């Protein structure tokens, strides 16, 4: 029995994917339900598992773009290979001696893919003029992958000296470049950001918030909260609840443009921007206005863990009526976030800095954070955006 490996459908708008990497090589034995290949779509990565046990035959290599429904390989049903028999000590020594005296050419059969480039690696090596004989393969059985070739430093061409004029000495240290194919996720992010710039009238308003009250509450209750709920009490739950309250007070900030109509949402599906090894993703907390602090914190921790592991699904990231991004975790003091279209507003959080502030006529040191709201000026007036941000400030400075 032979079973084709077919690229599955992964959502209405997804028509193609990139083969990120095969976990096995052609000729390998694979077990049923064992992950065999990682596919990367516009929004997420996913593993395909073997539907039967047998011998794998790969027809489309790493790095290639494939369509939904395309056959990228097959599995021929077969029994698991038997373990090699264990001989006597003397027989082992005899076999060891044979191996030592055998010609080197025969030892190549131990790894048939050793020093053999994948099609993508061969193409890139030809473009860069790289001799593959000195490249070590990191793939299965020593196969040379596209990444191996991309990591080989390119040597600058030697220029013949034709003039007697002194030439400046070459800069000290190694000078090299590295070319890497843009991932499908990065290309999608790039196109969406450009689309946001081209189709909306973005404007950003700023304010600052005194985080004293929030930090005092966290300090007082964080241990009891974690003991009871088995999740930490972070800043995101405060900001999410404050944003939901402000969105309900200013529903235009939670609306979207649809042609010449404005679509108002009576629910708050809040997207939370998360940095992953493969790029920025924005999973969505559904009906955040109905959730308590524990539910919000648990959702964010789950998204972060699955995001780092590449396990977020398209359903996790579809939709959303408003987005929160926290550049403060990386040290950002102030920024102008870009809309996550088709949404009309996004809240930017930043780092908390101890600054001298005038409080009731006295100078006191307070933990301060700059907040930014970018909004679509086509449907949102500046007065609404400013009052929206002030409402968030009020909620955070007096959380009770």
C-alpha positions, 0 to 999 in steps of 0.5 A: 500500500502506498499513501501520498503525503498531501498539503492540507487546507489550513484556512479559507485564505491559505492557498500555499505553504513553504516546506520549512524542513523534513524531519526524515530523509527519503528511504527512512522508516517512519511510524504512523502518527510520527511528525515527518515534515514542518509546513509554514503558512502565512500565519502559522507553522504546522507538522504533518504526521505519517498516516501509515508506517513505512518507507518515506519517499520525498519528492519536494525538498526543503525550502520549496513553496507548495500549493494546498492539495499538492503531493510532496511525497509518499509512504510505502507501507512496510514492517519496521526494520529488525534490529541487527543481531548481536554477535559474540565478542570475537565476532565483533572484533572480527567485524571491527577489523573488517571495517578498519581494513575496508576501503573508505569508498565502501564506508560511504554507504553508511550515510548515503546522503553524506555531503549530498546537497538538497536541491535548494542547497545545490541551487544556492551554492551555484548562485554563490559560487561555493565549492560544496566539497568543504561544506559540512552537512547538518541535515539527515545522514550528513545532507547539506541543507540550504542553511549550511550553504547560506552560512558559508562566508562569501569571499570578496573577489580579488581586484588586480592592482593596475595603478601605482597610487597607494590603496587604503588598507583593508579593514581589520577583521572578517567581512562577510555577508549572509543571504537568507530566504525570507520566511512566509510569516515574515513576508506576510507581516511585511505585506500587512504592514505595507497594506496598513500604511497604504489603506488607512490614515494612521495617527498616534496620540500619547499619554503617560500613566503613573503605575504606582497603584498597579505595582502596589496591588501586584506587590500585595497580592501576587503571591496569593494570586499565584498560589490560588490560580497557578499563574502569575499576576502580570501587567497585561491583565490590568491593561487588557481590562482597562482597554476593554472598559475604555472600548465599551465607553468609546465603541468607535475605537473597537469598530472597523471600516467595511467599504463605506460602512462602519462595523461596530463590535459589541464584544472585545476580542483583544489581540496580544502581540507576541514575539516568537523565534519565527516573527511577530504573531498576534493571538486573540483573547476572545470576549476579553471583557467577560474574563477575569484576571486569572483567565486573561493571564492564563491565556497570555501564558498559553499563547507565549508557550505555544508561540515559542514552540510554533504550535499556535493555530490559525484559529488562535490568530483569526479575527480580533477587534483591538490589539495591545503590543508591549514594546516595554518588555524589550526596553522601548521607551516610546513608539508609534505602533502600526494598525493590525488591519482591519482593526482601527486602533492599537495600544502600545505599552512601553517600559516603566521608568522611575521619574521625578513627578510633581504630586500635590505640589511636591516632587516625588519619584514615581514609576511612569510609563508612556502609552500610545494609541495609533488609530485610523483617522478616517473614522476616529476623531482625535478627541475620541482617541485622546479621551479613550487613552485618558480613560485607560490612564484613569483605570490604571491609576485607580484600578479599584 
